[in-house]
Amino acid sequence: MMIALPSLLKTSVKRSAWRSFPFGCWMPLWMSRWLRQASRYLALAGTILMLVACSGPPPNERETGSGGTLVRYSSRQVSVDLTDAEQQSLRTMRDRTYANTAPERALSAVAKALTELGYAPVSVDNETGLVEAGLSDTLVPKWRQLLRGALKNYTGMFPAKPDHERVSAVIAVKAAAGNQATLVRARFDSTVWDSNGDARTKTVLQREVYDGFFAGVDKVLCSAACKGQP
């Protein structure tokens, strides 16, 4: 809102409430202050964006798919590698040895245990002794997803939040040393997507997940033995 000096002199507004600009133009003092404050905020936001763009990710994070930095053109995928301490922790919970149990029987028990836990589909490769399955879960109700989507489209500045997750199970079954037992080794990987479509994958380290899986395998094997099955 700039006006020329002659127009300003014809008004009853005090001259102290205006600020002069080049070419004989004047602007209300409150608007001048607002513009100065807005320019500071914009400069601060630009500095923060530059720092975020220049700062590197943690050393154990690998970007498997980039969606852009300053300008987003797609979603972003990140895989998080386990640290040495986390790998050691995983080793204490991923293995279970079953004595007097053939690998074929253990494979069947693993597949049934995963199915009873809600994993689907469950695929079994008898040649490699590998069982793979997935479990999907919605982290927020559907109405909240729709509400967040509407608000984001309206404002354009709504922060992203995790909204769904898929846990992938990879179970290896093989004969233990001496062929007197069967070793079952489990790994669960969690991929979480947020409302922007960005994905983050990391190996699950919650002991209750592994204990719950092996408890299911124990239950299947015990049930089969009680029924006299081989």
Secondary structure, DSSP 4 states (H G I P E B T S, - for coil): --EEHHHHHHSSS-GGGEEEEGGGEEEEHHHHHHHHHHHHHHHHHHHHHHHHHHSPPPTTEEEEE---SSS--S--EEEEPPPHHHHHHHHTTSEEEEET--HHHHHHHHHHHHHHTT--SEEEETTTTEEEEEEEEESS-HHHHHHHHHHHHHHS-PPP-EEEEEEEEEEEEEE-GGGSEEEEEEEEEEEEEETTS-EEEEE---HHHHHHHHHHHHHHHHHHHHTT--
